[in-house]
Amino acid sequence: MSNGLYRPGEFKDNCGFGLMAHMQGHASHGLLQKAIQALAA
């Protein structure tokens, strides 16, 4: 039986992925600024 969904043979190196969303669904310049800061970190 498998201990999880991770299978090392199926994954390759990548640059990563991130997602940020406003929980109330509103457009927000502050959220955009935080996303840019996260990418620059």
Secondary structure by P-SEA (a helix, b strand, c coil): cccccccccccccccbbbbbbcccccccaaaaaaaaaaaac
